[in-house]
Amino acid sequence: MMRTRTVDVVIVGGGPGGLAAAQGARQAGAEKVLVLEREDRVGGILNQCLHDGFGLVHYRQALTGPEYAHRARQEALAAGADLVTGAMVIKLTPQRQLTAVTRQGLLTCQAGAVVLATGCRERTRGAIAIPGTRPAGIYTAGTAQNLINTKNLMVGRRVVILGSGDIGLIMARRLTLEGAQVLCVAEQRPLPGGLERNVSQCLYDFGIPLHLSCTVTKIFGAKRLEGVELSQTDPQGRPIPGTGRRMDCDTLLLSVGLIPENEIGAQAGICLDEATNGAVTDPFLQTSVPGIFACGNSRRVMDLADFVTIQGQTAGGNAARFLQGQPLTPMPPETANAMAKGLPQPGVTTCVRCPKGCRVTLTPEGQAEGNDCPKGEEYAKQEATAPRRVLTTTLKIAGGSLLPVRSAAGLPKDRLLQAMEILRRLPPLPGPVALGEAAWKDPFGLGIDLVATGEPAVPR
């Protein structure tokens, strides 16, 4: 069945950028705002990102991915946006006419303005051309994250991770917590590509080796991956002949970069950056096609969902202003990436209480240096005496669905693996638990509850 709608603003993509664009468009005066999301629920990649650290800029509070997605969804709904899931946009014209495949059949929308919030996709093995066989056990890091966090499927037991982007670092920790042995993270460049705080908390906390100027040059295995060849690289990132060594493993995760997703925008003729595939926009987030705007990772890959949200609000607001013939608002400067990257230095604590990631040192007298606020001194002293970490994971619900949870407070860092062993012995929850409510009362004997952070995910 074919349906036709006429709306003021259509947003393609229901991740943090798209939800913020919907809110921004409504607040700027657009009456009919429609979000089209191809997945079964809005929130985008945040739904599978169980870890905390989101929201420090936008909400001034550390949230997990599902918690951030829930807030963004509620704000878009409260603003009056129409959120449609299971809707795959397959066509966009320069005249801002969209065609989508939905559960009810084809939907054609004539929009006054369009916001592209299509996010990005991962580079695969084919994109980096690793020689060797094609066995099972090779995943992009995001695919592995989705399988573990939303489908309760373990991808392997002896794991090598290629690439030190943030998702690769985060998956090194997640796999370790789930009982896998992460043999190493290999990085082609001389410095890690992820945030400094992730190198510290995801690798150093668990003693996972980080091999810099190193890459995978061969795959071994027939039906299942049996091992990889690791080789040193020169300053240009090219493998150095004769340096290869085999490392036996059953799983290889690839965290080798992200590519803005712009196939729909390209149909409408928007200009794309030849190097990144990102949508080229003016300072008002408008593309080369009038009335079509872009935000977040569809423009360029960003470190924080908070920055994507801020951009989305501007893009949505400008889409509404375009309809009204009003002056457009420039993109806020704070959406530029400014996160600390690199290797944590001995004697220096990378603060994680805010996105600045201050590098704090303690003098022999116990005074903090290098911090921009009192939180840095507080965190550095805690790290020096009794480091603690918030534990995020999932609990099984009777019937098979998974509930994302976090500890209500930080656990001692050296108790994380033991805590996961305790959770593996717990029976399934009898039913769903409301967001923010305790799923288990004090399971570790430390006076710390496990709290639900999102809606249950049903493995399919």
Wavefront OBJ file of the C-alpha trace (Angstrom):
o trace
v 0.000 0.000 0.000
v 1.341 3.443 -0.926
v 0.821 6.327 1.465
v 1.619 10.004 0.942
v 2.356 12.654 3.554
v 3.252 16.326 3.422
v 5.351 17.550 6.344
v 7.405 20.571 7.267
v 10.643 18.782 8.204
v 11.701 15.178 7.650
v 14.711 13.863 9.551
v 16.417 10.781 8.152
v 17.839 8.832 11.091
v 16.670 8.541 14.689
v 19.987 8.551 16.514
v 21.070 11.350 18.866
v 21.495 13.802 15.993
v 18.134 13.024 14.443
v 16.231 13.175 17.724
v 17.876 16.490 18.584
v 17.065 17.810 15.096
v 13.414 16.911 15.639
v 13.390 18.770 18.930
v 15.174 21.754 17.396
v 12.788 21.928 14.432
v 9.729 21.883 16.662
v 11.161 24.494 19.002
v 11.917 26.735 16.017
v 8.298 26.633 14.870
v 7.957 23.705 12.451
v 4.518 22.154 12.973
v 4.833 18.748 11.311
v 8.179 17.087 12.073
v 8.751 13.469 11.087
v 11.697 11.236 12.036
v 12.267 8.119 9.906
v 14.398 5.445 11.614
v 15.196 2.134 9.916
v 15.728 0.153 13.149
v 12.995 -1.056 15.488
v 13.713 1.663 18.045
v 15.196 5.135 17.969
v 18.483 5.951 19.659
v 20.870 4.691 17.019
v 24.147 3.149 18.091
v 23.588 4.364 21.659
v 21.263 1.421 22.334
v 24.183 -1.011 22.164
v 26.709 1.219 23.958
v 26.311 0.013 27.539
v 29.283 1.983 28.880
v 28.972 5.316 30.643
v 30.588 8.630 29.797
v 27.858 10.023 27.550
v 26.079 13.253 28.427
v 28.888 15.053 30.222
v 28.635 18.066 27.899
v 24.936 18.218 27.050
v 23.348 16.942 30.254
v 26.223 17.664 32.680
v 25.884 14.087 33.911
v 27.584 10.774 33.090
v 25.062 8.515 31.338
v 25.207 5.166 29.605
v 24.284 4.934 25.928
v 20.757 3.584 26.605
v 20.161 6.292 29.234
v 21.228 9.008 26.793
v 19.024 7.512 24.050
v 16.032 7.427 26.397
v 16.426 11.104 27.307
v 16.812 12.128 23.670
v 13.702 10.151 22.693
v 11.619 11.649 25.500
v 12.714 15.168 24.582
v 11.805 14.668 20.916
v 8.387 13.267 21.848
v 7.766 16.047 24.366
v 8.555 18.584 21.645
v 5.824 17.046 19.481
v 7.838 15.151 16.849
v 6.463 12.056 15.120
v 8.937 9.157 15.457
v 8.473 6.314 12.960
v 10.635 3.198 13.325
v 11.117 0.363 10.861
v 11.190 2.962 8.066
v 14.022 2.632 5.541
v 14.469 5.679 3.299
v 15.349 4.486 -0.200
v 15.084 7.685 -2.222
v 15.579 11.436 -1.807
v 15.221 14.008 -4.588
v 16.616 17.561 -4.774
v 12.997 18.724 -4.458
v 12.969 17.140 -0.958
v 10.654 14.268 -1.795
v 11.447 11.065 0.100
v 10.382 7.467 -0.386
v 10.614 5.008 2.507
v 9.798 1.346 2.995
v 7.771 0.909 6.203
v 5.879 -1.877 7.929
v 2.681 -0.525 6.351
v 4.145 -0.354 2.837
v 5.726 2.440 0.787
v 5.610 5.963 2.218
v 6.178 9.057 0.093
v 6.852 12.325 1.914
v 7.007 15.799 0.481
v 9.090 17.831 2.929
v 9.647 21.535 3.171
v 13.141 20.776 4.511
v 15.192 17.654 5.203
v 17.826 16.905 7.829
v 20.253 14.055 7.143
v 21.227 12.443 10.448
v 22.315 9.152 8.933
v 25.395 8.585 11.052
v 28.312 6.473 9.886
v 29.322 2.891 9.192
v 32.427 0.854 9.981
v 35.261 0.029 7.627
v 35.420 -3.697 6.985
v 38.189 -6.169 6.207
v 37.566 -5.609 2.511
v 38.257 -1.891 2.898
v 41.750 -2.518 4.292
v 42.526 -5.626 2.200
v 44.058 -8.012 4.738
v 45.440 -11.032 2.819
v 44.592 -14.614 3.746
v 41.634 -16.951 4.007
v 38.042 -16.006 4.828
v 37.182 -17.933 8.002
v 34.477 -17.235 10.559
v 35.523 -15.180 13.574
v 36.303 -11.826 11.932
v 34.018 -8.985 12.980
v 33.928 -5.225 12.983
v 34.023 -3.993 16.559
v 30.522 -2.535 16.321
v 29.070 -5.801 15.054
v 30.673 -7.663 17.954
v 29.303 -5.052 20.341
v 25.808 -5.518 18.960
v 25.982 -9.322 19.202
v 27.180 -9.284 22.808
v 25.178 -6.382 24.206
v 21.824 -6.869 22.485
v 21.744 -10.537 21.426
v 23.688 -12.239 24.235
v 26.041 -13.928 21.750
v 29.732 -14.314 22.625
v 31.936 -13.813 19.576
v 35.079 -15.643 20.753
v 37.494 -16.515 23.525
v 40.990 -15.574 22.299
v 40.732 -12.166 20.677
v 43.016 -9.830 18.753
v 41.761 -6.311 18.067
v 43.116 -4.334 15.127
v 42.783 -0.598 15.564
v 42.749 1.528 18.701
v 39.668 3.594 17.931
v 37.339 4.112 20.869
v 34.964 1.295 20.009
v 37.895 -1.127 19.737
v 39.205 -0.053 23.142
v 35.759 -0.304 24.705
v 35.252 -3.776 23.241
v 38.597 -4.892 24.656
v 37.218 -4.142 28.113
v 33.789 -5.587 27.382
v 35.205 -8.882 26.107
v 37.516 -9.137 29.107
v 34.615 -8.602 31.486
v 32.677 -11.321 29.659
v 35.488 -13.823 30.198
v 37.407 -13.637 26.910
v 41.183 -13.239 26.724
v 42.095 -10.165 24.720
v 45.608 -10.957 23.541
v 46.414 -7.462 22.294
v 45.248 -4.336 20.541
v 47.348 -3.583 17.452
v 47.533 -0.052 16.052
v 49.059 0.764 12.674
v 50.034 4.279 13.740
v 52.603 5.289 16.379
v 49.883 6.623 18.725
v 46.456 5.248 19.698
v 43.451 6.609 17.822
v 41.026 6.552 20.759
v 40.560 8.855 23.694
v 43.287 8.841 26.306
v 40.814 7.998 29.049
v 39.710 4.890 27.110
v 43.292 3.699 26.722
v 43.654 4.017 30.487
v 40.379 2.428 31.603
v 39.885 -0.157 28.858
v 43.431 -1.425 28.371
v 45.659 -0.432 31.284
v 43.048 -1.409 33.891
v 43.131 -5.001 32.620
v 46.741 -5.315 31.523
v 45.849 -5.645 27.831
v 48.926 -5.076 25.607
v 48.842 -2.188 23.118
v 51.164 -2.739 20.146
v 51.810 0.525 18.311
v 53.161 0.735 14.743
v 51.794 -2.760 14.244
v 49.152 -4.253 11.949
v 47.622 -7.545 10.830
v 49.186 -8.748 7.574
v 47.718 -12.227 7.210
v 44.748 -14.346 8.266
v 45.056 -18.055 9.100
v 42.255 -20.585 9.297
v 39.749 -22.491 7.171
v 36.292 -22.716 8.742
v 37.237 -20.748 11.875
v 39.969 -18.206 12.433
v 43.078 -19.896 13.839
v 45.507 -17.001 14.015
v 46.799 -13.768 12.534
v 50.192 -12.481 11.479
v 51.267 -9.235 13.163
v 53.893 -7.072 11.475
v 55.594 -3.828 12.419
v 54.862 -0.773 10.287
v 57.070 2.070 9.060
v 56.288 5.779 9.655
v 53.958 5.716 6.619
v 51.991 2.808 8.090
v 53.305 0.218 5.637
v 54.200 -3.276 6.919
v 57.936 -3.875 7.291
v 58.987 -7.097 5.526
v 60.475 -9.771 7.777
v 58.823 -8.530 10.980
v 55.775 -10.798 10.872
v 54.963 -13.073 13.803
v 52.001 -15.385 14.227
v 49.562 -14.993 17.100
v 47.040 -17.786 17.600
v 43.478 -16.569 18.186
v 39.907 -17.495 17.320
v 38.554 -13.975 16.857
v 39.697 -10.774 15.163
v 37.890 -7.482 15.781
v 38.396 -4.602 13.367
v 38.257 -1.049 14.695
v 39.772 0.605 11.659
v 37.711 3.708 11.102
v 34.232 5.008 10.362
v 32.736 6.339 7.137
v 29.876 8.867 7.040
v 26.715 7.260 5.616
v 25.543 9.456 2.742
v 24.068 7.284 0.015
v 20.662 8.931 0.428
v 22.117 12.427 0.333
v 24.142 11.565 -2.767
v 20.900 10.674 -4.563
v 19.741 14.237 -4.012
v 23.025 15.573 -5.393
v 24.589 16.982 -2.223
v 28.339 17.562 -2.354
v 30.429 15.015 -0.446
v 33.981 15.348 0.839
v 36.109 13.158 -1.436
v 38.407 12.122 1.400
v 35.863 11.304 4.108
v 32.513 10.836 2.286
v 31.069 13.375 4.735
v 28.357 15.801 3.675
v 29.816 19.214 2.851
v 27.855 21.964 4.592
v 28.022 25.694 5.132
v 28.344 27.168 8.663
v 24.555 26.770 9.016
v 24.738 23.001 8.360
v 22.986 23.370 4.991
v 24.323 21.175 2.194
v 24.891 22.229 -1.397
v 21.202 21.469 -2.099
v 18.953 24.203 -0.643
v 16.688 22.961 2.120
v 18.697 19.807 2.812
v 20.742 19.968 6.021
v 23.178 17.492 7.621
v 24.500 17.012 11.130
v 26.675 14.790 13.287
v 28.532 11.808 11.902
v 26.975 12.202 8.461
v 29.189 15.316 8.158
v 32.268 13.993 9.919
v 32.904 11.450 12.620
v 32.703 13.015 16.077
v 34.086 11.878 19.415
v 31.014 12.601 21.525
v 27.296 11.973 21.122
v 26.867 15.274 22.996
v 28.421 17.171 20.077
v 26.146 15.295 17.657
v 23.150 16.394 19.737
v 24.210 20.034 19.730
v 24.679 19.954 15.963
v 21.352 18.202 15.484
v 19.484 20.893 17.386
v 21.057 23.560 15.176
v 20.351 21.654 11.955
v 16.727 21.028 12.925
v 16.212 24.618 13.970
v 17.700 25.877 10.705
v 15.482 23.526 8.705
v 12.464 25.195 10.343
v 13.921 28.679 9.764
v 14.535 27.819 6.097
v 10.810 27.106 5.729
v 9.903 30.378 7.419
v 12.367 32.473 5.439
v 14.172 33.475 8.630
v 17.942 33.983 9.059
v 19.791 30.764 9.827
v 21.842 30.188 12.995
v 25.531 29.212 12.659
v 26.765 25.930 14.051
v 27.977 26.324 17.662
v 31.783 26.301 17.967
v 31.690 23.888 20.918
v 30.829 21.050 18.561
v 34.430 20.940 17.378
v 36.224 17.834 18.636
v 38.608 18.708 21.452
v 38.975 15.460 23.385
v 42.344 14.400 24.759
v 43.919 11.590 22.747
v 47.222 9.794 23.103
v 49.061 7.613 25.583
v 48.524 8.139 29.322
v 51.813 9.234 30.869
v 53.383 7.640 33.968
v 52.473 9.598 37.080
v 49.730 11.468 35.232
v 46.035 10.747 35.798
v 43.627 11.365 32.938
v 40.474 12.730 34.541
v 37.189 11.274 33.261
v 34.788 13.479 35.216
v 34.264 15.751 32.212
v 35.096 15.636 28.480
v 38.231 17.778 28.847
v 40.223 14.801 30.085
v 42.645 16.930 32.096
v 46.042 15.385 32.761
v 46.476 15.743 36.507
v 49.595 15.138 38.583
v 49.892 15.031 42.349
v 52.824 16.745 44.052
v 54.655 14.998 46.919
v 52.551 17.167 49.216
v 49.359 15.756 47.665
v 48.414 18.900 45.721
v 46.921 18.538 42.254
v 48.390 20.239 39.195
v 47.021 20.391 35.651
v 43.323 20.253 36.536
v 40.864 22.922 35.405
v 38.365 22.284 38.193
v 38.148 20.653 41.651
v 36.791 17.438 40.085
v 40.225 16.767 38.596
v 41.947 16.889 41.987
v 39.244 14.711 43.551
v 39.539 12.119 40.787
v 43.357 12.072 40.815
v 43.430 11.467 44.573
v 40.873 8.681 44.259
v 42.892 7.040 41.472
v 46.035 7.220 43.592
v 44.455 5.584 46.638
v 41.320 3.569 45.834
v 40.361 3.638 42.133
v 36.732 2.771 41.363
v 34.826 2.033 38.159
v 31.140 1.976 37.254
v 30.280 -1.509 35.989
v 27.961 -1.682 32.968
v 26.641 -4.924 31.525
v 23.399 -6.782 30.764
v 21.221 -9.156 32.774
v 19.084 -11.865 31.226
v 15.331 -11.695 31.742
v 13.212 -14.830 31.814
v 12.106 -15.343 28.234
v 15.470 -14.387 26.740
v 15.563 -10.587 26.537
v 18.497 -8.574 27.888
v 18.288 -5.675 30.320
v 21.121 -3.096 30.255
v 22.289 -2.235 33.774
v 24.991 -0.322 35.629
v 26.240 -0.260 39.159
v 24.679 2.559 41.172
v 28.185 3.621 42.251
v 31.747 2.771 41.348
v 33.116 -0.631 42.332
v 36.741 -1.109 43.422
v 38.704 -1.475 40.192
v 40.230 -4.771 41.256
v 36.773 -6.270 41.927
v 35.314 -5.864 38.429
v 36.138 -9.333 37.120
v 34.984 -10.925 40.357
v 31.746 -8.938 40.129
v 31.103 -10.282 36.639
v 31.607 -13.835 37.876
v 28.963 -13.211 40.532
v 26.526 -11.891 37.926
v 27.021 -14.932 35.702
v 25.765 -17.144 38.538
v 22.575 -15.140 39.122
v 19.263 -16.535 37.827
v 17.378 -14.595 35.116
v 15.249 -11.685 36.255
v 11.550 -12.634 36.453
v 10.517 -9.678 34.288
v 11.477 -6.228 32.964
v 12.641 -3.503 35.344
v 11.810 0.179 34.860
v 14.640 2.506 33.901
v 16.390 3.803 37.008
v 15.012 1.072 39.257
v 17.152 -1.540 41.003
v 17.399 -4.796 39.035
v 19.404 -6.501 41.810
v 19.857 -5.247 45.335
v 23.509 -5.353 46.456
v 24.579 -8.452 44.466
v 28.267 -7.964 45.359
v 27.944 -7.434 49.097
v 29.330 -3.909 48.750
v 26.105 -1.997 49.360
v 25.849 -1.138 45.660
v 22.758 -2.026 43.588
v 22.523 -2.801 39.881
v 20.203 -0.280 38.191
v 18.351 -0.650 34.891
v 19.612 1.801 32.260
v 17.282 1.124 29.355
v 14.595 -0.980 27.780
v 15.136 -4.733 27.370
v 16.613 -5.848 24.047
v 14.993 -8.922 22.526
v 17.545 -11.110 20.658
v 16.431 -11.961 17.128
l 1 2 3 4 5 6 7 8 9 10 11 12 13 14 15 16 17 18 19 20 21 22 23 24 25 26 27 28 29 30 31 32 33 34 35 36 37 38 39 40 41 42 43 44 45 46 47 48 49 50 51 52 53 54 55 56 57 58 59 60 61 62 63 64 65 66 67 68 69 70 71 72 73 74 75 76 77 78 79 80 81 82 83 84 85 86 87 88 89 90 91 92 93 94 95 96 97 98 99 100 101 102 103 104 105 106 107 108 109 110 111 112 113 114 115 116 117 118 119 120 121 122 123 124 125 126 127 128 129 130 131 132 133 134 135 136 137 138 139 140 141 142 143 144 145 146 147 148 149 150 151 152 153 154 155 156 157 158 159 160 161 162 163 164 165 166 167 168 169 170 171 172 173 174 175 176 177 178 179 180 181 182 183 184 185 186 187 188 189 190 191 192 193 194 195 196 197 198 199 200 201 202 203 204 205 206 207 208 209 210 211 212 213 214 215 216 217 218 219 220 221 222 223 224 225 226 227 228 229 230 231 232 233 234 235 236 237 238 239 240 241 242 243 244 245 246 247 248 249 250 251 252 253 254 255 256 257 258 259 260 261 262 263 264 265 266 267 268 269 270 271 272 273 274 275 276 277 278 279 280 281 282 283 284 285 286 287 288 289 290 291 292 293 294 295 296 297 298 299 300 301 302 303 304 305 306 307 308 309 310 311 312 313 314 315 316 317 318 319 320 321 322 323 324 325 326 327 328 329 330 331 332 333 334 335 336 337 338 339 340 341 342 343 344 345 346 347 348 349 350 351 352 353 354 355 356 357 358 359 360 361 362 363 364 365 366 367 368 369 370 371 372 373 374 375 376 377 378 379 380 381 382 383 384 385 386 387 388 389 390 391 392 393 394 395 396 397 398 399 400 401 402 403 404 405 406 407 408 409 410 411 412 413 414 415 416 417 418 419 420 421 422 423 424 425 426 427 428 429 430 431 432 433 434 435 436 437 438 439 440 441 442 443 444 445 446 447 448 449 450 451 452 453 454 455 456 457 458 459 460
